[in-house]
Amino acid sequence: MEVKQTPPPSLSPSLTTDEDDLCTIEVPAMAMDCVTLLIGLCGLVGNGAVLWLLGFRIRRNPVTVYILNLAISDFTFLLFMLTSSLLYMLENFYCSTAFLKYLQPLFLLSLFSYNMGLYLLTAISIERCASVLCPSNSRPQWLSAVVCALLWALSIAVVAAVSSLCLAHHHEHCQVALISMYALDFLIFAPPMVISKVILFFNVLCVSQEPQPKRLYIVISLTVLFFLLFALPLSIWSFLQQFGYYFMSSQVVFLLACINSSINPFIYFLVGSCQRCCSWVSLQVAFQRVFEEAAESTACSNGTTMDMLSPAC
């Protein structure tokens, strides 16, 4: 028996074959891929609902621009991941390696969406932290759209540079490019996201006396927390893979990443719908409670700053 492995980075774990090219189907791996597919399909439906509501049904504000772009990145990430899982399942079912050539490009495309999600969460955390620390400084409405456009451009540039080296089969250059990309994620974007979230948490709960959009901060805090718990292992796994270390199976890592990209719409709905009496409302009303609360709080804060004698919002 020999174990064949595709060169890193790859979405597929090892494929076991014998001398007569007979293969065995790994039942636990196939079962986990089926779970990933089910969760990913739910995530596609949920993120599709977010795109519809924030794009056409709910009035636009700086926060919804970030959340809308985050839903786009999660949707595309799930699309690439589900396609990769299907190809891997077909590879095992038909005992063929004909699908392996498609897995590496899909992996790189999923990195594009994954990085974009990290960049957006960092931008949201910093923007919300700045709005709490400096409430009197009004930011232009178009700033969030410009920031999102710049982040998309950065994500495209990073993945294009990595893809040009990895798809050209220059293993050493590909390895250096991937390590550099993960260093950018770990050292440039992840620390400001965590620091901003910690500052925001303590300022809102312990320092600030101004009314704050608590639902929105709960949503952002949970989104960042789940990203660190479920999505960050993908970066760690891919980074350590470049040095030959594997701390968990690829199926587990990608299942966790799919959970992260699928769970955000449910967070928005649960936080927006559940009040003190735990009364459930429609999806649109729940989203309005979360995301329009931020615009109302900003307007209230600006109004009290301009006129301290004006009635409270």
Buried (B, 14 or more C-beta within 10 A) or exposed (E): EEEEEBEBBBBBBBBBBEEEEEBEEBEEBBEBBEBBBEBBBBBBEBBEBBBBBBEEEBEBBBBBBBBBBBBBBBBBBBBBBBBBBBBBBEBBEEEEBEBBEBBBBBBBBBBBBBBBBBBBBBBBBBBBBBBBBEBEEEEEEEEBBEBBEEBBEBBEEBBEEBBEBBEEEEEEBBBBBBBEBBEBBBEEBBEBBBEBBEBBBEBBEEEBEEBBBEBBBBBBBBBBEBBBEBBBBBBBBBBBBBEEEEEEBBBBBBBBBBBBBBBBBEBBBBBBBBEEEEEEBEBBEBBBBBBBBBBEBBEBBBBBBEEEEEEEE
